[in-house]
């Protein structure tokens, strides 16, 4: 195995894509967890901070089918530049993000750094995040990052009629970095997926997307699932892992905006991420959707911090 690169933490406190307030506090909640554990982690690993646009939460929502899409575009441009620069500097970016809409900015940054490479995505999440402004029931853009990255409109299942400005900005989102699509459906794999709408189900079935359910995960075991994931994405030059904390079962913590029963546990989450990052093609990792306003005693942030420490320790051991 090739040596891993040194870690670069990137903080993205934006929550403009979420429907429930509080995810912007997730990064600081993780830092508070570190203090509670008397850890100097965040003193040792200084983070790059991507400026947020959360002031937009006090303004106009804009399109009902793509809420605050102008702010989302700003965030994608900022995030993609930060991730691109970290990768080009030879770093392993670990992004601590507010809501999951930010992930499309991360994928754009990876593609900008490696424009000629195919990018594999392992999406550890309860949700498919494959809605578009044409299909969304809520208008919340944290349900759309994979559609953005795939250049997907899903017009076949259109239920919403968009105004010209929304269409224009949606096209700009898909083309951040000058490349669209960033990934193909065959580059995508879900783990712990268990909650999605019929419009998303259509895309999953049509494109034969690889899905590992929680039941399959628990039955098969971490080691075999990880081997399967790496083998399934063997055609990809680079691999990005996105970990939405709602992949965890809400019995652990309800400190996230959209908890869904039937998730994985803390040890399973840590084990699968630690196993996957052993592969030299894994170039970027993201933690997202920690919401301390919905939590009790900061349990979700503590869980993420414990996983984060283990991941960074493993990367250092591989250097």
Residue pairs with C-beta under 8 A, 6 or more apart in sequence:
1 278
1 279
1 280
1 318
2 280
3 318
3 319
4 92
4 277
4 280
4 315
4 318
4 319
5 90
5 91
5 92
5 283
5 315
5 319
6 90
6 91
6 92
6 315
6 319
7 45
7 91
7 92
7 94
7 312
7 315
7 316
8 48
8 86
8 89
8 91
8 92
8 93
8 94
9 42
9 45
9 46
9 47
9 48
9 93
9 94
9 96
10 47
10 48
10 49
10 50
10 79
10 82
10 83
10 86
10 93
10 94
10 95
10 96
11 27
11 47
11 48
11 49
11 50
11 95
11 96
12 27
12 50
12 52
12 75
12 79
12 95
12 96
12 97
12 98
12 102
12 105
13 24
13 25
13 26
13 27
13 28
13 49
13 50
13 52
13 54
13 97
13 98
14 24
14 50
14 52
14 53
14 54
14 71
14 75
14 97
14 98
14 99
14 101
14 102
15 21
15 22
15 23
15 24
15 52
15 54
15 57
15 98
15 99
16 52
16 53
16 54
16 56
16 57
16 68
16 71
16 72
16 75
16 99
16 101
16 141
17 67
17 68
17 72
17 75
17 99
17 100
17 101
17 102
17 140
17 141
17 142
17 144
17 145
18 98
18 99
18 100
18 101
18 140
18 142
18 257
18 289
19 67
19 138
19 140
19 142
19 257
20 257
20 258
20 291
20 294
21 57
21 293
22 257
22 291
22 292
22 293
22 294
23 98
23 99
23 256
23 257
23 288
23 289
23 290
23 291
24 52
24 54
24 98
25 291
25 292
25 293
26 96
26 97
26 98
26 288
26 289
26 290
26 291
26 292
26 301
27 96
27 97
27 98
27 290
29 255
29 290
29 292
29 295
29 298
29 300
29 301
30 96
30 287
30 290
30 301
30 304
30 305
30 308
31 42
32 298
32 301
33 298
33 301
33 302
33 304
33 305
34 41
34 42
34 305
36 298
36 302
37 302
37 305
39 305
39 309
41 305
41 308
41 309
41 312
45 312
47 96
48 82
48 86
50 75
50 78
50 79
50 82
51 78
52 75
52 98
53 71
53 74
53 75
56 68
56 70
56 71
57 68
61 67
61 68
61 139
62 68
62 69
62 70
62 166
63 69
63 133
63 139
63 162
63 163
63 165
63 166
64 139
65 133
65 134
65 136
65 139
65 160
65 162
65 166
66 72
66 133
66 136
66 139
66 141
66 144
66 162
66 166
66 169
66 170
67 139
67 140
67 141
68 141
69 133
69 141
69 166
69 169
69 170
69 173
70 169
72 101
72 141
72 173
73 169
73 172
73 173
73 176
75 101
75 102
75 105
76 104
76 105
76 108
76 148
76 173
76 176
77 105
77 176
78 105
79 95
79 102
79 105
79 106
79 108
79 109
80 105
80 106
80 108
80 109
80 112
80 176
80 177
81 109
81 112
82 93
82 109
83 93
83 95
83 105
83 106
83 108
83 109
83 110
83 112
83 113
83 284
84 109
84 110
84 112
84 113
84 177
86 93
86 109
87 93
87 109
87 110
87 113
87 114
87 283
87 284
88 113
92 283
92 284
92 285
92 315
93 106
93 109
93 283
93 284
93 285
94 284
94 285
94 286
94 287
94 308
94 311
94 312
95 102
95 106
95 284
95 285
95 286
95 287
95 288
96 286
96 287
96 288
96 308
97 103
97 106
97 286
97 287
97 288
97 289
98 288
98 289
99 142
99 257
99 288
99 289
100 125
100 129
100 142
100 145
100 242
100 244
100 288
100 289
101 141
101 142
101 144
101 145
102 145
102 286
102 288
103 129
103 145
103 146
103 149
103 242
103 286
103 288
104 144
104 145
104 146
104 148
104 149
104 173
104 176
105 176
106 240
106 242
106 284
106 286
107 119
107 121
107 145
107 149
107 182
107 183
107 240
108 149
108 176
108 177
108 179
108 182
109 177
110 119
110 182
110 238
110 240
110 283
110 284
111 117
111 119
111 177
111 179
111 182
111 183
112 177
112 179
114 237
114 238
114 283
115 179
117 236
117 237
117 238
118 183
118 184
118 187
118 235
118 236
118 237
118 238
119 182
119 183
119 187
119 236
119 237
119 238
119 239
119 240
120 183
120 187
120 188
120 189
120 233
120 236
120 238
120 239
120 240
120 281
121 146
121 149
121 183
121 187
121 188
121 189
121 239
121 240
121 242
122 189
122 191
122 229
122 233
122 239
122 240
122 241
122 242
122 276
123 129
123 146
123 188
123 189
123 190
123 191
123 193
123 242
123 244
124 190
124 191
124 192
124 241
124 242
124 243
124 244
124 247
124 269
124 272
124 273
125 190
125 191
125 192
125 193
125 242
125 243
125 244
125 246
125 247
126 192
126 193
126 194
126 195
126 244
126 246
126 247
126 258
126 259
126 260
126 263
127 143
127 193
127 195
127 196
127 244
127 246
127 258
127 260
128 146
128 190
128 193
128 196
128 200
128 203
128 204
129 142
129 143
129 144
129 145
129 146
129 147
130 143
130 144
130 146
130 147
130 150
130 152
130 154
130 196
130 199
130 200
130 203
130 204
131 137
131 143
131 144
131 147
131 154
131 197
131 199
131 200
132 144
132 147
132 152
132 153
132 154
132 170
133 139
133 144
133 160
133 162
133 166
133 167
133 170
134 153
134 154
134 155
134 157
134 158
134 159
134 160
134 162
135 154
135 157
135 158
135 159
135 160
135 197
135 199
135 200
136 143
136 144
136 160
137 197
142 257
142 289
146 152
146 188
147 153
147 154
148 173
148 174
149 181
149 182
149 183
150 181
150 182
150 183
150 184
150 185
150 188
151 174
151 180
151 181
151 182
152 181
152 203
154 199
154 202
154 203
156 202
157 198
157 199
157 202
159 199
162 170
174 180
174 181
185 203
185 207
185 208
185 209
186 207
186 235
187 233
187 235
187 236
188 209
188 210
189 209
189 210
189 211
189 212
189 229
189 232
189 233
190 209
190 210
190 211
190 212
191 212
191 217
191 225
191 229
191 247
191 264
191 272
192 212
192 213
192 214
192 217
192 247
192 263
192 264
193 211
193 212
193 213
194 213
194 214
194 260
194 262
194 263
195 258
195 260
196 204
203 209
204 211
210 232
212 220
212 225
212 228
212 229
214 262
214 263
214 264
216 225
217 225
217 264
217 268
217 272
218 264
218 268
220 228
222 268
222 271
222 272
222 275
223 275
225 272
226 272
226 275
226 276
229 276
230 239
230 276
230 279
230 281
233 239
233 281
236 281
237 281
238 281
238 282
238 283
238 284
239 276
239 279
239 281
239 282
239 283
240 282
240 283
240 284
240 285
240 286
241 273
241 276
241 277
241 282
241 284
241 285
241 286
242 285
242 286
242 288
243 269
243 273
243 285
243 286
243 287
243 288
243 307
244 256
244 288
244 289
245 253
245 255
245 256
245 287
245 288
245 289
245 290
245 300
245 303
245 304
246 256
246 257
246 258
246 259
246 260
246 263
246 289
247 263
247 264
247 269
248 256
248 263
248 264
248 265
248 266
248 269
248 300
248 303
249 261
249 262
249 263
249 264
249 265
250 259
250 260
250 261
250 263
252 263
252 265
252 266
252 299
252 300
252 303
253 295
253 296
253 299
253 300
253 303
254 294
254 295
254 296
254 300
255 290
255 291
255 292
255 294
255 295
255 296
255 298
255 299
255 300
255 301
256 289
256 290
256 291
256 294
256 300
257 289
257 291
257 294
258 289
264 272
266 303
266 306
266 307
269 303
269 307
270 306
270 307
270 310
273 285
273 307
273 311
274 310
274 311
274 314
276 282
277 285
277 311
277 314
277 315
278 314
278 318
285 311
287 304
287 307
287 308
290 300
290 301
290 304
291 300
292 298
292 300
292 301
295 301
